[in-house]
Amino acid sequence: MENLHQQIRDKLDDLRSYLQADGGDLEIVDIQGKTVYLKLKGACGGCPHATMTIKSGLERILNEEIDPEITIERVV
């Protein structure tokens, strides 16, 4: 499971640059099993499209590239 968590951390770290380009960022609060607890920061934290960014963007990429059972829960 630690290998899975490291893969998730590495992929999200790669994806941070896209959020940073729009004035935002992400913080991994916790990973429990295949559930990632994620906080969006900066411009992304208050964006009305934040849920779409998480579900249609970040979560979809993790599902396609690492494991289809990974879910992301937003921490506010």
N, C-alpha and C positions, 0 to 999 in steps of 0.2 A: 504494500500500500504506500510505503514511503517513496518508492520509485514513481508511482502514479502522482503523488502530491508534488514531487519535484518537476515532473513533466508539465503539470498544470501551472506551477509557479513560473517555469521557464517560458511557456507559451504566453502567459499573461504579461510577463515582462517584455516580451517581443512586441506585444500589441499596445503597450503603453504609449509608444511613440505616436500612434494615431490619435489617441486621446489628447496627448500633450500638444499636438499640432493645432488642436482646437481650443487650447487653453485649459484643458482638464487633466485629470490623472486618475489612477485607481490605487486602492489599497486593499490588499488581501487581509481580511480581518481574521479568518480562520478557514481551515479545510477539515471537514469531518466526513470521512468515507469518500463519497463521490459528490458531496455538496460543498460548494465554495461560497463562503460569505464574503461579499465584496462591497467596498464603499467607494463610490465615485466622488471625486474631489474637484475643486476649482469650478470651471464653467460647466463641467459635466454633472456636478453634484446637484445643481438647480435646474438642469435642462429638462424641459417637458418630454423629451424623447429618451430619457435615461433608461426607462424600462425596455424600450425597443433596442437601445444600444446593448444592454445586457443580454436580452433573450435572443434577438435576431442577429446580433453581432458576435459578442464574446462567447456566449454559451453555444451557439451554432458552430463556431470554429472549434471549440474544445470537443464538441460531440463528433465532428467530422474527422478531426486530426488525432484525437487521443482516445476517447471512450464515449459511446453514444448515451451512456447513463449519467453523465456529469450534469449537474444542475447548478445554477448560480442563484443565490438569494441575495437581494440587495439589502445592505445595512445602511440605515440613514443616520 
